[in-house]
Amino acid sequence: MNAYAPILVLGGLAAGFAIFSVVTASIVGPKRYNRAKLEAYECGIEPTPTPAGGGRFPIKYYLTAMLFIVFDIEIVFLYPWAVTFDRLGMFGLVEMLLFVLTVFVAYAYVWRRGGLEWD
């Protein structure tokens, strides 16, 4: 338990700072609400009225999310692999090449569908 004390203290400090910041901002911060501040933020796109059952979103939203997930997962697996590269040997190299090939397929799909073009 003694080895985990610094981690618990750091977690407590982080949680305390987060709670303190939110509470202080809500008490001290300005309360000037207007129509623009109360609207939903949609990445700079003017919000448009949608039907009651929801509406259709452009494919760009999904492609951007997919691209983020692809690169996020790639980093999660590449970093530990790079740290233990010399111990994994040829097996690790082949497995990582297969993984990168799979990631490249997703990247090529997003590229082909126009997910990397910003209008």
Phi, psi and omega in degrees: 000328182296330180287335182269355182301314179298324179293317178295320178296316179297319176297319177296318177296318179296314179296318178298317179295319180296313180295316178300317181295316181293315181294315180297318180296322180288332180276312187271331187296159179291150181237059178255090182272140173221179186297320182294323181287335182273351179280157177289141179270125183235054174058039177085353179273134178299127179293137179244149179296138180244158177297164184300324182276009184100177181222179179269136177259148175298151182296340180302323180299315183288323179293321178295317178296319180295319179296318177299314181295320180299311181289327178294314179294323180298316180293321180300325180269329183287324183296308178296327178296318180294326180291322183253025185301314184292334179278337183279330177071208184294324179301314179296322179294315181294316179298320180290326176296320176295320179295315180295325176297318177297318178295322180295326177297316178294319178297317180295323178297313180296319180297315181295324180278359176088021181287345181261001179263121181255116181274000000 
